[in-house]
Amino acid sequence: MFFEPPPAQEDTTHTPEPGLPAWAAPPADEMGAVMLSGLVLARSPNVTVHLPTIRAFGDGCLLNVDLYTRPHTLSPEDYQSLFLSVIQNLMAKVGGGRLPDTLLRFGVRFADGTKATTIGSHLSRRQLQQEPPPPGPRLSWLLGGVAMRSGDQDTGVMPLGLWLWPSPPPEPFELAVEWPAGGIALSIAELDGAAIASAARRSAPSWPDPT
């Protein structure tokens, strides 16, 4: 025999890690109901922040943001630094003093003044599993990767997910974005909490009940 099987190895049973808590990410056993939004949250010569859809779940909603970037008048080096700063500053710890201009930040504010922002919301998987449930609301980053687009190869599109937990109140609330390095001043749009609550009632389970 030319190709021989390797020697038998000792059986090492893998103990599955606990999943992420409900406040950190959308549920795997629920598909959510998609709402069309189409809102342009903010725009500058180099950046457009677009909210094409919202996916509503029973206990939270996923705000699907597309971040469009282009060099325009920036040098290749400055444009690359701007694009990469999204991830670099997302992972960085921010504390004390002034927020860095390169930090892309989002936030929500409800009618009673309660706020939640993405600042300081990044935690490792281990930290998420060990942290006690926050009082809420909480707005968490969920990175989706770089989307493919035809046309100008210098234009980048980065899908970003914002998990808002728990579900917002069934009334209008604000979604804010700010990114000084990208030329985005504080910009605020209004979202319809009642429409999100209505969509959540249409959310179906990922698998039908076997019973």
C-alpha positions, 0 to 999 in steps of 0.5 A: 500500500502506497498511502497508509493511514496514520496510527490510531490516536487517543480519543480526545473528546472536545468539550464545546465552549458555551455560546455567546450570551443573548445580550452580545449577539443575535440568537442562532435559533431565530432568523429575525424579520428584515425591515428595509430602511435605506437611510443614509446616516451621514456622508462626507467627501470620503465616507458614506454611512448607510443603513440599508436594513434592520433585522428584528428579533424577539429580544433585540435588533440588528442594525445592518450598516454599510460603511463606504469609503473612497480616497477622493483627495486623500493620498493612498497612504492616508486612505489606507490608514483611514480604512484600517483605523475602523478595525484598529480602533474598534479593538483598542481600549479607550479610556480617559481624556478625549476620544481619538478622531479615528474612532468610528462610533455609533450610539442610540438614545431613547425618548427617556434619555437612556443611551447606549454607544459602541464606545468600550463595547468590544470584549473578547469571547471569553470576556463575553462569556464571563461577564454578568448580563448588563442592565441594558441597553447595550449596543455591540459591534458585529463585524461582517467583513469587506463586501465585494463591489464592481467598479472603482477598485479604490472604493471600499464597502465594509458591512458592520452589524450593530446589535441592540439589546434588548429590543428598543421601546415601541416609539421613535428613538435616535441612532447617532454616528460620528467619525471625525477622521472620516469627515463625519460630524455628529449625525442623528437619524430617527428610527421607528421602534414601533415598526421594529416591534411589529417586525419582531413578531414576524421573526421565525425560528431557525428550525421548526418545532419537532413536536 
